[in-house]
Amino acid sequence: MKAAAPRIPEIHFDNPRLAKVGVEAMTLHELRQRASARLLSTPQRVDFHHLLLVQQGRSRHMVDFIEHPLQPGSVLLVRPGQVQQWHMGDELQGQLTLISAQALAPAMDAAIDKELLALDEWPSVSTLQQGLFTTAVADSDRLKADIARFEGTPVDAAIIRHEVLAMLLRLSRMLRGAASTPEMVQEGKIYRMFCRELEAGFRTRPSVLDLARRIGFSESTLSRACLAAVGRSAKEVIDQRVALEAKRLLVHSKASIAEIAHELGFTEPTNFVKFFKRTALATPVAFRAGHRAA
């Protein structure tokens, strides 16, 4: 009998009034009123995008073991599947938009929108110039007002979805810039296709050849795209994605080493330990103990 998959505390988009649009907007003050301090301070895996515009105060935000400093003008993006942890006091103020995968689905019908957004390429945290940040906050305020007026009609839903897309496209232009050559554009497309296919099946530890066949490119093309995007080969990207999930499970779940090995497609726990030591430069036991102590 197959063992139950190791679990990490998960947060899902859950607002019946806004289920049709899958978008919610609030201030951090409103978030603190609605969610307990204990919940906000607990590491959690999210299944929707968090877009935070920091207007006042300073703090930090953990995303997959990296602590990101926050300050006025910061833009934070947490993607579905990532594990986050809030560290904020009352002095931190800003606009938070929650965006489910379903909310972006209509935009995803147009390949051009999908490639222009390229959310996987955004930095987790960046700081905008004042004028650009003011524009982003204005977009957020307009979206928040229309969500407050939402009455469930198709027109209301379409307005909100288009506003979300426009806000994200403007931010994408600010944060990513424009690729300077057709080759860079093509490599970016291939890298995003590779990452989407990897995300769907990383638990089986696919080879570069497996993924190349699924998306219709050669292994060398995939590696060139990965090197151009993140400076690592396709094999290294696969290994790092598996290692990241192992780190999440080690620190944020109660699963044993053997259960984690099984979840990630290793036939023997010893093979998993060797893999983890090579990619994370620590044993699973040491990594778990160090991060839980911290």
VOBA-1610 file (N, C-alpha, C; in pm, whole numbers, padded with zeros to 5 digits, always signed):
BEGIN
Met+00085-00119+00000Met+00000+00000+00000Met+00088+00124+00000Lys+00055+00221-00086Lys+00137+00341-00098Lys+00120+00429+00025Ala+00233+00479+00076Ala+00227+00567+00193Ala+00165+00700+00156Ala+00101+00764+00256Ala+00041+00895+00234Ala+00151+00996+00206Ala+00121+01090+00116Ala+00220+01191+00081Ala+00246+01283+00200Pro+00371+01320+00222Pro+00402+01414+00328Pro+00327+01545+00306Arg+00285+01608+00414Arg+00203+01726+00402Arg+00273+01849+00457Ile+00255+01961+00389Ile+00297+02092+00435Ile+00169+02173+00454Pro+00157+02252+00561Pro+00036+02334+00579Pro+00007+02415+00453Glu-00117+02408+00405Glu-00153+02473+00279Glu-00260+02578+00300Ile-00250+02686+00222Ile-00349+02792+00223Ile-00409+02800+00083His-00542+02793+00076His-00612+02796-00052His-00694+02924-00065Phe-00717+02965-00191Phe-00805+03079-00214Phe-00946+03040-00175Asp-01005+03115-00084Asp-01137+03076-00030Asp-01217+03200+00004Asn-01292+03249-00097Asn-01384+03360-00077Asn-01504+03336-00166Pro-01613+03282-00111Pro-01728+03247-00195Pro-01780+03363-00280Arg-01778+03484-00225Arg-01830+03599-00301Arg-01747+03626-00426Leu-01618+03595-00419Leu-01528+03627-00530Leu-01482+03502-00605Ala-01551+03390-00584Ala-01509+03265-00648Ala-01510+03275-00800Lys-01601+03355-00856Lys-01611+03365-01002Lys-01489+03435-01063Val-01425+03521-00987Val-01311+03595-01041Val-01178+03545-00986Gly-01178+03487-00866Gly-01056+03434-00808Gly-00954+03540-00774Val-00999+03660-00744Val-00911+03772-00710Val-00965+03840-00586Glu-00877+03875-00494Glu-00916+03948-00374Glu-00808+04051-00344Ala-00849+04168-00296Ala-00753+04274-00266Ala-00783+04329-00127Met-00677+04356-00053Met-00692+04407+00083Met-00567+04480+00124Thr-00577+04560+00230Thr-00459+04621+00289Thr-00399+04523+00389Leu-00274+04545+00427Leu-00215+04461+00530Leu-00286+04479+00664His-00338+04598+00688His-00417+04619+00811His-00539+04527+00811Glu-00607+04516+00697Glu-00723+04428+00687Glu-00681+04282+00700Leu-00567+04247+00644Leu-00519+04109+00657Leu-00496+04073+00803Arg-00434+04162+00879Arg-00408+04134+01020Arg-00537+04123+01101Gln-00642+04192+01058Gln-00771+04181+01126Gln-00840+04049+01096Arg-00815+03993+00978Arg-00885+03873+00934Arg-00811+03743+00969Ala-00679+03750+00976Ala-00600+03629+01001Ala-00528+03642+01134Ser-00520+03532+01207Ser-00454+03534+01338Ser-00304+03553+01322Ala-00242+03608+01426Ala-00097+03626+01424Ala-00028+03491+01413Arg-00085+03388+01474Arg-00025+03255+01467Arg-00026+03203+01324Leu-00138+03221+01254Leu-00145+03175+01115Leu-00044+03249+01028Leu-00034+03379+01047Leu+00054+03459+00964Leu+00201+03427+00990Ser+00232+03382+01110Ser+00373+03354+01143Ser+00413+03210+01114Thr+00319+03129+01068Thr+00346+02988+01039Thr+00384+02969+00893Pro+00490+02896+00863Pro+00521+02867+00722Pro+00405+02796+00655Gln+00374+02835+00532Gln+00257+02782+00463Gln+00281+02776+00313Arg+00230+02672+00250Arg+00234+02661+00104Arg+00106+02722+00050Val+00118+02808-00049Val+00001+02875-00106Val-00029+02820-00245Asp-00157+02823-00282Asp-00192+02776-00417Asp-00242+02890-00505Phe-00203+03012-00470Phe-00239+03129-00550Phe-00128+03232-00538His-00126+03329-00629His-00025+03433-00626His-00056+03535-00516His+00048+03578-00445His+00042+03691-00353His+00122+03806-00417Leu+00058+03917-00440Leu+00128+04035-00490Leu+00115+04145-00385Leu+00227+04183-00326Leu+00228+04282-00218Leu+00305+04406-00262Leu+00243+04523-00244Leu+00307+04652-00266Leu+00326+04717-00130Val+00451+04732-00087Val+00479+04785+00047Val+00482+04937+00042Gln+00396+05000+00124Gln+00386+05146+00124Gln+00455+05210+00245Gln+00453+05141+00358Gln+00514+05196+00479Gln+00579+05084+00559Gly+00683+05120+00637Gly+00745+05027+00729Gly+00849+04937+00662Arg+00919+04864+00746Arg+01021+04771+00700Arg+01001+04637+00769Ser+01029+04531+00697Ser+01013+04397+00753Ser+01091+04301+00665Arg+01056+04174+00673Arg+01116+04071+00589Arg+01011+03965+00561His+01034+03891+00457His+00938+03788+00416His+01016+03668+00368Met+00986+03551+00425Met+01057+03429+00385Met+00983+03362+00270Val+01056+03332+00164Val+01003+03255+00051Val+01102+03144+00021Asp+01062+03021+00050Asp+01146+02904+00024Asp+01288+02923+00077Phe+01296+02949+00208Phe+01422+02954+00284Phe+01506+03078+00256Ile+01456+03171+00179Ile+01528+03296+00155Ile+01452+03409+00222Glu+01520+03485+00307Glu+01460+03600+00375Glu+01478+03723+00287His+01367+03783+00244His+01371+03901+00158His+01337+04026+00239Pro+01422+04128+00238Pro+01388+04251+00308Pro+01277+04327+00236Leu+01188+04387+00313Leu+01079+04467+00258Leu+01094+04610+00307Gln+01068+04704+00219Gln+01075+04847+00252Gln+00977+04921+00163Pro+00949+05049+00191Pro+00859+05124+00102Pro+00907+05118-00043Gly+00815+05084-00132Gly+00849+05068-00273Gly+00876+04925-00314Ser+00880+04832-00217Ser+00905+04692-00250Ser+00783+04628-00316Val+00810+04539-00412Val+00707+04457-00475Val+00743+04312-00445Leu+00654+04242-00377Leu+00674+04101-00342Leu+00579+04016-00423Leu+00631+03911-00487Leu+00548+03814-00557Leu+00578+03676-00503Val+00475+03610-00447Val+00485+03471-00404Val+00399+03391-00501Arg+00457+03286-00558Arg+00389+03208-00662Arg+00322+03085-00604Pro+00220+03030-00671Pro+00157+02906-00626Pro+00260+02795-00610Gly+00250+02721-00498Gly+00341+02612-00470Gly+00457+02650-00382Gln+00487+02780-00373Gln+00598+02823-00287Gln+00555+02821-00141Val+00653+02811-00052Val+00628+02814+00092Val+00674+02950+00144Gln+00583+03022+00209Gln+00613+03155+00259Gln+00593+03162+00409Gln+00650+03266+00469Gln+00629+03294+00611Gln+00637+03445+00631Trp+00531+03500+00691Trp+00525+03643+00718Trp+00608+03676+00843His+00672+03793+00840His+00737+03851+00958His+00702+03999+00957Met+00586+04035+01008Met+00546+04175+00997Met+00481+04224+01125Gly+00512+04348+01156Gly+00448+04415+01266Gly+00346+04514+01214Asp+00283+04587+01306Asp+00178+04681+01268Asp+00231+04796+01183Glu+00363+04821+01189Glu+00417+04934+01114Glu+00424+04906+00964Leu+00418+04779+00925Leu+00424+04745+00783Leu+00285+04763+00721Gln+00276+04849+00621Gln+00149+04876+00554Gln+00167+04862+00404Gly+00061+04818+00337Gly+00069+04803+00193Gly-00056+04743+00136Gln-00055+04721+00006Gln-00169+04664-00067Gln-00136+04521-00106Leu-00224+04428-00072Leu-00204+04286-00103Leu-00313+04239-00198Thr-00273+04180-00309Thr-00367+04122-00405Thr-00343+03972-00411Leu-00450+03895-00394Leu-00446+03749-00403Leu-00506+03708-00537Ile-00432+03631-00615Ile-00473+03598-00752Ile-00464+03448-00772Ser-00578+03384-00791Ser-00579+03240-00811Ser-00538+03205-00953Ala-00502+03077-00974Ala-00467+03032-01109Ala-00585+03048-01203Gln-00707+03028-01152Gln-00826+03040-01235Gln-00845+03183-01284Ala-00801+03280-01204Ala-00817+03419-01244Ala-00736+03453-01367Leu-00623+03385-01383Leu-00537+03411-01498Leu-00570+03322-01617Ala-00657+03222-01597Ala-00686+03128-01704Ala-00740+03194-01830Pro-00835+03292-01821Pro-00881+03355-01946Pro-00767+03422-02022Ala-00675+03487-01948Ala-00562+03552-02015Ala-00469+03449-02077Met-00463+03332-02015Met-00372+03230-02065Met-00417+03173-02199Asp-00544+03200-02239Asp-00589+03154-02370Asp-00511+03223-02481Ala-00463+03343-02452Ala-00383+03416-02551Ala-00236+03393-02522Ala-00169+03326-02613Ala-00028+03292-02590Ala+00056+03417-02568Ile+00022+03526-02635Ile+00101+03648-02621Ile+00097+03699-02478Asp-00021+03696-02414Asp-00031+03741-02276Asp+00051+03651-02185Lys+00045+03523-02208Lys+00118+03427-02125Lys+00266+03453-02130Glu+00319+03478-02248Glu+00462+03501-02262Glu+00502+03638-02209Leu+00418+03738-02227Leu+00452+03871-02179Leu+00449+03881-02027Leu+00358+03808-01964Leu+00354+03809-01817Leu+00478+03743-01759Ala+00507+03622-01803Ala+00627+03548-01759Ala+00647+03560-01609Leu+00545+03527-01531Leu+00552+03545-01385Leu+00664+03464-01323Asp+00701+03352-01384Asp+00808+03269-01329Asp+00943+03340-01334Glu+00955+03442-01415Glu+01081+03512-01428Glu+01090+03635-01337Trp+00982+03669-01270Trp+00987+03785-01182Trp+01074+03756-01061Pro+01148+03855-01011Pro+01217+03837-00883Pro+01114+03827-00771Ser+01147+03754-00665Ser+01053+03744-00552Ser+01027+03881-00491Val+01131+03962-00478Val+01117+04097-00424Val+01203+04191-00507Ser+01148+04306-00540Ser+01223+04412-00607Ser+01171+04545-00557Thr+01246+04650-00580Thr+01207+04784-00537Thr+01196+04874-00659Leu+01079+04937-00675Leu+01054+05022-00791Leu+01089+05167-00760Gln+01119+05242-00864Gln+01131+05385-00851Gln+00996+05444-00810Gln+00999+05560-00747Gln+00878+05615-00686Gln+00764+05631-00787Gly+00794+05685-00905Gly+00688+05706-01004Gly+00626+05576-01049Leu+00708+05474-01072Leu+00656+05344-01115Leu+00575+05279-01003Phe+00623+05294-00879Phe+00551+05236-00767Phe+00415+05304-00750Thr+00411+05436-00768Thr+00283+05510-00758Thr+00183+05459-00861Thr+00231+05429-00981Thr+00144+05374-01085Thr+00089+05238-01043Ala+00176+05153-00986Ala+00133+05021-00942Ala+00029+05031-00831Val+00048+05123-00737Val-00048+05141-00628Val-00182+05191-00682Ala-00177+05281-00782Ala-00302+05329-00843Ala-00377+05215-00909Asp-00305+05126-00978Asp-00369+05007-01036Asp-00435+04923-00928Ser-00363+04904-00817Ser-00414+04823-00706Ser-00537+04887-00644Asp-00536+05019-00626Asp-00651+05089-00568Asp-00774+05075-00658Arg-00752+05087-00789Arg-00865+05076-00883Arg-00922+04935-00878Leu-00836+04835-00875Leu-00880+04696-00868Leu-00957+04672-00738Lys-00905+04721-00627Lys-00969+04702-00497Lys-01109+04763-00496Ala-01124+04881-00557Ala-01255+04947-00561Ala-01354+04866-00644Asp-01310+04812-00757Asp-01402+04734-00841Asp-01437+04601-00777Ile-01344+04542-00702Ile-01375+04419-00630Ile-01479+04447-00522Ala-01469+04562-00455Ala-01568+04598-00353Ala-01706+04616-00414Arg-01713+04660-00540Arg-01841+04682-00608Arg-01891+04557-00680Phe-01814+04449-00678Phe-01847+04329-00756Phe-01982+04273-00714Glu-02070+04253-00815Glu-02205+04201-00789Glu-02227+04067-00856Gly-02124+04008-00912Gly-02136+03874-00968Gly-02173+03868-01114Thr-02186+03981-01182Thr-02225+03979-01323Thr-02103+03946-01410Pro-02128+03893-01531Pro-02015+03866-01623Pro-01936+03992-01656Val-02003+04106-01665Val-01932+04230-01695Val-01840+04267-01580Asp-01890+04256-01456Asp-01806+04284-01339Asp-01683+04193-01338Ala-01706+04064-01366Ala-01596+03968-01364Ala-01494+04001-01472Ala-01542+04039-01591Ala-01451+04071-01701Ala-01368+04195-01668Ile-01429+04295-01606Ile-01356+04416-01569Ile-01244+04382-01472Ile-01273+04301-01372Ile-01172+04267-01272Ile-01059+04187-01335Arg-01092+04091-01419Arg-00988+04010-01483Arg-00899+04094-01573His-00958+04187-01648His-00878+04272-01734His-00792+04367-01652Glu-00843+04415-01540Glu-00762+04503-01455Glu-00644+04427-01395Val-00667+04304-01354Val-00557+04222-01301Val-00451+04203-01408Leu-00493+04168-01530Leu-00398+04146-01638Leu-00321+04273-01669Ala-00391+04387-01677Ala-00323+04513-01706Ala-00222+04548-01597Met-00261+04528-01470Met-00170+04557-01360Met-00045+04469-01368Leu-00064+04341-01393Leu+00049+04248-01399Leu+00139+04277-01520Leu+00078+04312-01634Leu+00158+04342-01752Leu+00243+04467-01731Arg+00184+04568-01666Arg+00263+04689-01639Arg+00379+04657-01545Leu+00351+04578-01441Leu+00457+04540-01349Leu+00563+04454-01419Ser+00519+04365-01507Ser+00614+04281-01579Ser+00708+04367-01662Arg+00653+04468-01727Arg+00738+04559-01806Arg+00838+04631-01716Met+00793+04671-01597Met+00882+04742-01505Met+00991+04650-01450Leu+00952+04526-01415Leu+01043+04437-01343Leu+01135+04358-01435Arg+01086+04319-01551Arg+01163+04233-01639Arg+01234+04309-01750Gly+01175+04417-01795Gly+01229+04485-01911Gly+01197+04406-02036Ala+01249+04449-02147Ala+01222+04382-02275Ala+01346+04306-02320Ala+01325+04184-02368Ala+01437+04106-02424Ala+01491+04178-02547Ser+01621+04181-02564Ser+01681+04265-02668Ser+01694+04194-02802Thr+01685+04063-02806Thr+01702+03991-02932Thr+01593+03884-02945Pro+01561+03845-03070Pro+01465+03735-03090Pro+01512+03606-03025Glu+01644+03584-03022Glu+01696+03462-02959Glu+01663+03459-02810Met+01676+03573-02744Met+01644+03580-02600Met+01496+03555-02576Val+01412+03608-02665Val+01268+03585-02652Val+01237+03436-02666Gln+01296+03372-02766Gln+01270+03230-02789Gln+01323+03145-02674Glu+01443+03177-02625Glu+01498+03101-02512Glu+01412+03116-02388Gly+01357+03236-02367Gly+01267+03256-02254Gly+01141+03171-02264Lys+01086+03162-02385Lys+00967+03079-02407Lys+00997+02932-02377Ile+01111+02885-02429Ile+01148+02744-02409Ile+01171+02716-02262Tyr+01237+02807-02192Tyr+01263+02788-02049Tyr+01132+02780-01971Arg+01035+02865-02003Arg+00907+02862-01930Arg+00830+02734-01960Met+00834+02686-02085Met+00772+02558-02118Met+00837+02445-02038Phe+00969+02448-02032Phe+01044+02348-01956Phe+01004+02351-01809Cys+00995+02470-01750Cys+00961+02481-01608Cys+00819+02434-01580Arg+00726+02464-01669Arg+00588+02419-01648Arg+00580+02267-01653Glu+00650+02206-01748Glu+00649+02060-01757Glu+00719+01997-01637Leu+00828+02058-01594Leu+00900+02008-01476Leu+00812+02019-01352Glu+00743+02130-01336Glu+00658+02150-01217Glu+00549+02045-01211Ala+00498+02005-01327Ala+00390+01907-01329Ala+00438+01767-01295Gly+00569+01739-01312Gly+00613+01601-01291Gly+00744+01583-01219Phe+00785+01682-01139Phe+00917+01670-01075Phe+00923+01555-00976Arg+00809+01513-00921Arg+00811+01404-00822Arg+00853+01271-00882Thr+00851+01260-01015Thr+00900+01138-01080Thr+01047+01152-01118Arg+01109+01263-01084Arg+01249+01291-01117Arg+01276+01262-01266Pro+01210+01339-01356Pro+01229+01314-01499Pro+01370+01350-01544Ser+01415+01286-01649Ser+01544+01320-01708Ser+01526+01437-01804Val+01638+01498-01846Val+01630+01604-01945Val+01568+01550-02073Leu+01603+01427-02110Leu+01547+01367-02232Leu+01396+01352-02220Asp+01347+01309-02103Asp+01202+01296-02082Asp+01132+01428-02110Leu+01183+01536-02051Leu+01119+01667-02065Leu+01135+01721-02207Ala+01249+01693-02268Ala+01270+01738-02406Ala+01168+01675-02500Arg+01142+01547-02481Arg+01044+01479-02566Arg+00904+01533-02544Arg+00872+01567-02418Arg+00736+01615-02388Arg+00708+01750-02451Ile+00808+01837-02459Ile+00781+01971-02512Ile+00835+01991-02653Gly+00900+01887-02710Gly+00937+01892-02851Gly+01065+01966-02884Phe+01161+01967-02791Phe+01292+02028-02820Phe+01402+01930-02785Ser+01521+01956-02837Ser+01634+01869-02806Ser+01688+01898-02667Glu+01764+01804-02613Glu+01826+01825-02481Glu+01920+01945-02483Ser+01996+01960-02589Ser+02090+02073-02596Ser+02016+02206-02601Thr+01901+02210-02669Thr+01822+02333-02673Thr+01770+02369-02535Leu+01723+02268-02462Leu+01675+02294-02326Leu+01786+02347-02237Ser+01902+02287-02246Ser+02013+02332-02162Ser+02057+02473-02198Arg+02057+02507-02329Arg+02092+02644-02368Arg+01992+02744-02311Ala+01863+02708-02316Ala+01760+02797-02263Ala+01775+02814-02113Cys+01804+02706-02042Cys+01822+02714-01897Cys+01946+02795-01860Leu+02054+02775-01933Leu+02176+02852-01907Leu+02152+03000-01930Ala+02076+03033-02035Ala+02049+03174-02064Ala+01959+03236-01958Ala+01863+03157-01906Ala+01765+03212-01811Ala+01819+03220-01669Val+01885+03112-01623Val+01923+03105-01481Val+02068+03066-01459Gly+02144+03049-01568Gly+02285+03016-01553Gly+02313+02874-01509Arg+02217+02783-01525Arg+02236+02643-01488Arg+02189+02555-01603Ser+02245+02434-01613Ser+02201+02341-01716Ser+02063+02287-01681Ala+01999+02223-01779Ala+01866+02166-01755Ala+01871+02060-01645Lys+01975+01978-01644Lys+01990+01876-01539Lys+02001+01942-01402Glu+02075+02049-01391Glu+02089+02118-01263Glu+01957+02180-01219Val+01879+02232-01314Val+01748+02290-01280Val+01656+02181-01225Ile+01657+02063-01288Ile+01574+01952-01239Ile+01616+01913-01097Asp+01746+01895-01078Asp+01796+01854-00945Asp+01761+01959-00838Gln+01775+02086-00871Gln+01746+02191-00774Gln+01598+02196-00740Arg+01512+02166-00839Arg+01366+02166-00810Arg+01331+02051-00717Val+01388+01933-00739Val+01364+01820-00650Val+01419+01849-00511Ala+01538+01907-00506Ala+01600+01940-00378Ala+01518+02043-00301Leu+01461+02140-00372Leu+01377+02240-00305Leu+01257+02176-00238Glu+01192+02083-00309Glu+01077+02016-00248Glu+01121+01933-00128Ala+01237+01870-00137Ala+01289+01794-00023Ala+01312+01886+00097Lys+01368+02005+00073Lys+01390+02101+00182Lys+01257+02143+00245Arg+01157+02169+00160Arg+01026+02208+00212Arg+00969+02100+00303Leu+00976+01976+00257Leu+00920+01866+00335Leu+00999+01839+00463Leu+01129+01855+00456Leu+01212+01833+00575Leu+01179+01934+00684Val+01161+02057+00647Val+01145+02163+00747Val+00999+02187+00784His+00909+02174+00689His+00770+02215+00712His+00673+02098+00725Ser+00721+01976+00726Ser+00632+01861+00750Ser+00696+01769+00854Lys+00619+01674+00901Lys+00669+01578+01000Lys+00709+01445+00935Ala+00717+01443+00804Ala+00748+01320+00732Ala+00889+01272+00765Ser+00905+01141+00769Ser+01037+01083+00792Ser+01123+01095+00666Ile+01252+01071+00679Ile+01342+01074+00564Ile+01297+00972+00460Ala+01258+00853+00505Ala+01215+00749+00413Ala+01088+00790+00339Glu+00994+00854+00409Glu+00869+00899+00345Glu+00897+01007+00241Ile+00988+01097+00273Ile+01022+01202+00177Ile+01091+01142+00055Ala+01180+01048+00078Ala+01248+00981-00034Ala+01146+00915-00127His+01048+00846-00068His+00944+00778-00146His+00861+00880-00222Glu+00826+00990-00158Glu+00744+01093-00222Glu+00814+01152-00344Leu+00945+01160-00339Leu+01019+01224-00447Leu+01080+01124-00545Gly+01032+01001-00543Gly+01067+00906-00647Gly+01197+00831-00628Phe+01253+00830-00507Phe+01375+00754-00481Phe+01338+00613-00434Thr+01401+00513-00493Thr+01369+00375-00457Thr+01427+00337-00322Glu+01536+00404-00283Glu+01601+00375-00155Glu+01632+00506-00081Pro+01607+00512+00049Pro+01641+00632+00125Pro+01789+00670+00114Thr+01876+00570+00102Thr+02019+00601+00092Thr+02050+00679-00035Asn+01979+00649-00144Asn+01999+00725-00267Asn+01954+00869-00250Phe+01843+00887-00177Phe+01795+01023-00150Phe+01896+01100-00066Val+01953+01037+00034Val+02051+01104+00121Val+02173+01149+00039Lys+02220+01062-00050Lys+02334+01097-00135Lys+02299+01215-00226Phe+02181+01209-00285Phe+02135+01317-00373Phe+02126+01449-00295Phe+02068+01445-00177Phe+02049+01567-00099Phe+02183+01626-00056Lys+02276+01541-00015Lys+02409+01590+00025Lys+02479+01658-00092Arg+02460+01603-00212Arg+02525+01660-00329Arg+02464+01794-00368Thr+02333+01807-00360Thr+02266+01928-00406Thr+02253+02035-00298Ala+02233+01993-00172Ala+02211+02088-00063Ala+02334+02107+00025Leu+02437+02026+00001Leu+02562+02035+00078Leu+02541+02013+00227Ala+02445+01929+00260Ala+02418+01892+00400Ala+02337+01764+00398Thr+02341+01689+00506Thr+02256+01572+00515Thr+02113+01616+00543Pro+02014+01535+00508Pro+01876+01572+00540Pro+01855+01596+00689Val+01915+01514+00774Val+01899+01531+00919Val+01957+01664+00964Ala+02076+01698+00916Ala+02139+01823+00956Ala+02061+01944+00905Phe+02012+01935+00782Phe+01935+02047+00725Phe+01808+02069+00805Arg+01735+01961+00836Arg+01613+01973+00915Arg+01641+02031+01053Ala+01741+01980+01118Ala+01772+02026+01255Ala+01813+02173+01254Gly+01894+02212+01158Gly+01942+02350+01154Gly+01832+02449+01130His+01742+02419+01037His+01636+02515+01005His+01526+02515+01111Arg+01498+02403+01170Arg+01397+02403+01276Arg+01449+02475+01401Ala+01579+02462+01429Ala+01636+02534+01542Ala+01630+02685+01517Ala+01658+02724+01392Ala+01653+02866+01358Ala+01513+02921+01368
//
